[in-house]
Amino acid sequence: RKPFVAWLLVGVLCLVHAVENTAFPLPSFPGAAYADAPKGYVEFFADKSGEVVLDLPTETGVSFDKSGDGLYFYNREVIYMNWQTQHRQNSINGVNGYYPAKRLNMQYSIDELPHILAIATLVEEGLTHLAYHKKMVLPEDDLPLDRLERSRYLERVYTDEEEVIFDVDESRVRDGMVKLYGTADPSEVEQPERPAVD
């Protein structure tokens, strides 16, 4: 009798946990609408290999579907990861059931784009290109395309109705870092205190 009661209690607790942590009704997401990466984006990278791309806009915080089409921060990262399988370059973006700690730490620099120190920090991680996807902008996003276009450290190398791709001018970034901070190494520059993510 006691084992039955114990198992019943475990079952009830599991059911309560599942009900408490599952959104009802289950939100749907029209993933098929985003399955194919934009054609121009894939074609731009077709003859390249070993590039490191940051898909923008991107965010790691909590987001709700304010766009009305089921798109929010987390599933946008999943879409970018799917697109990576089509353009076949390396990516800074990504999730794996959760945001990896390194990705969360890089978000501090991403949030500061197009500041030179942010770009230099991402270049240290291998960044070669930024890809801004106009149709992936959410109401909460706060990195307008025109801020990137005004940066002297980014060169627009591709544009169409959906995408703008920038090449990171590493020599300008290095020269700018030395001129502004006396070093090309962003780790040698005093930065604001930020909580570490492990």
C-alpha positions in Angstrom: 0.0 0.0 0.0 2.8 2.5 0.9 4.6 2.1 -2.5 1.3 2.7 -4.3 0.7 5.9 -2.4 4.3 7.0 -3.0 4.0 6.4 -6.8 0.6 8.1 -6.8 2.2 11.2 -5.1 5.1 11.2 -7.6 2.6 11.0 -10.4 0.5 13.9 -9.1 3.5 16.0 -8.5 4.7 15.4 -12.1 1.3 16.2 -13.4 1.2 19.5 -11.4 4.7 20.4 -12.6 3.8 19.7 -16.3 0.6 21.7 -16.1 2.3 24.6 -14.3 5.1 24.7 -16.9 3.3 24.2 -20.1 1.6 27.0 -21.9 -2.0 26.3 -22.7 -3.1 26.5 -25.4 0.2 25.3 -26.8 1.5 28.1 -29.0 1.9 27.3 -32.6 4.6 28.6 -34.8 4.5 28.7 -38.6 8.0 27.4 -39.0 7.5 26.3 -42.6 7.3 30.0 -43.6 10.9 30.5 -42.4 12.3 27.1 -43.4 14.2 28.4 -46.5 16.9 30.9 -46.0 16.5 34.0 -48.2 17.8 33.2 -51.7 20.2 36.2 -51.9 21.7 35.4 -48.5 22.5 31.8 -49.5 23.8 32.9 -52.9 26.1 35.5 -51.4 27.9 32.9 -49.3 27.8 30.1 -52.0 31.4 30.6 -53.1 32.8 31.3 -49.6 34.0 29.0 -46.8 35.0 29.5 -43.2 33.2 32.8 -42.8 31.7 33.7 -39.4 28.3 35.3 -39.6 26.2 37.2 -37.0 22.6 37.2 -38.0 20.8 40.3 -36.9 18.6 41.3 -35.3 19.2 39.0 -32.4 18.5 39.0 -28.7 18.6 36.5 -25.9 16.1 38.0 -23.5 12.5 37.1 -22.8 10.1 37.9 -25.7 6.5 37.3 -26.4 4.8 37.2 -29.8 4.1 40.9 -30.3 4.5 40.6 -34.0 1.4 38.5 -34.3 3.0 35.8 -36.5 4.5 33.5 -33.9 8.0 34.9 -34.2 9.9 35.8 -31.0 13.6 35.9 -29.8 14.1 32.2 -29.2 12.6 30.7 -32.3 14.3 33.4 -34.4 17.6 32.0 -33.2 16.4 28.5 -34.2 15.5 29.9 -37.7 19.0 31.4 -38.0 20.5 28.0 -37.0 18.4 26.3 -39.7 19.6 28.9 -42.3 23.2 28.1 -41.3 22.6 24.6 -42.7 21.8 26.3 -46.1 24.5 29.0 -46.3 27.1 26.6 -44.7 29.1 29.2 -42.9 29.9 29.4 -39.2 27.5 31.3 -37.0 27.7 33.3 -33.7 23.9 32.8 -33.3 22.3 29.8 -31.8 20.4 27.9 -29.1 20.3 24.3 -28.0 17.3 24.0 -25.8 18.8 27.0 -24.0 21.2 29.8 -24.8 24.8 28.6 -24.4 26.8 30.6 -21.8 29.3 31.9 -24.4 26.5 33.1 -26.6 24.9 34.9 -23.6 28.2 36.6 -22.8 28.6 37.7 -26.5 25.2 39.4 -26.3 26.7 42.2 -24.3 28.9 43.1 -27.4 26.0 42.5 -29.8 23.9 44.9 -27.8 26.6 47.6 -28.3 26.8 47.3 -32.0 28.1 49.1 -34.1 30.5 50.5 -31.4 34.1 49.7 -32.3 34.8 47.9 -29.1 31.8 45.7 -29.7 32.9 44.9 -33.2 36.5 44.3 -32.1 35.3 41.9 -29.4 33.2 39.9 -31.9 36.1 39.9 -34.4 38.2 38.2 -31.7 35.5 35.5 -31.8 36.1 35.2 -35.6 33.3 37.5 -36.9 33.7 38.3 -40.6 30.1 39.3 -41.6 26.9 40.8 -40.2 23.7 39.8 -42.0 20.7 42.0 -41.2 17.4 40.4 -42.0 14.7 43.0 -42.5 11.8 40.6 -42.2 13.1 39.3 -38.9 12.7 42.6 -37.0 10.5 42.3 -33.9 8.8 45.3 -32.0 11.3 44.8 -29.1 14.4 45.1 -31.3 16.5 48.2 -30.9 19.3 47.9 -33.5 18.0 49.8 -36.6 19.7 49.1 -39.9 20.8 52.7 -40.4 23.1 52.6 -37.4 25.0 49.7 -39.0 25.1 51.5 -42.3 26.7 54.5 -40.8 29.5 52.5 -39.2 33.0 53.1 -40.7 34.0 49.6 -39.6 31.3 47.8 -41.7 31.2 47.7 -45.4 27.8 46.9 -47.1 28.6 44.1 -49.6 25.1 42.9 -50.5 21.6 44.4 -50.4 18.2 43.2 -51.6 14.6 43.7 -50.4 15.1 41.2 -47.5 18.8 41.3 -46.6 21.7 43.6 -46.0 25.1 41.9 -45.6 28.1 43.7 -44.2 31.8 42.8 -44.3 33.7 43.6 -41.2 36.7 45.7 -42.1 39.2 44.2 -39.7 42.1 46.5 -40.6 39.9 49.6 -39.9 38.8 48.0 -36.6 42.4 47.3 -35.6 43.5 50.9 -36.6 40.5 52.4 -34.9 41.1 50.4 -31.7 44.8 51.5 -31.6 43.8 55.2 -32.2 41.0 55.2 -29.6 42.4 52.8 -26.9 46.1 52.4 -27.6 45.6 48.7 -28.3 44.0 46.5 -30.9 43.1 43.9 -28.2 39.6 44.5 -26.8 40.4 42.5 -23.7 42.9 45.1 -22.7 40.3 47.9 -22.7 38.5 48.6 -19.5 34.8 47.7 -20.0 31.8 48.2 -17.9 31.2 45.6 -15.2 28.8 43.0 -16.5 27.4 39.9 -14.8 29.3 36.8 -15.9 27.2 33.9 -17.3 28.4 30.4 -16.6 
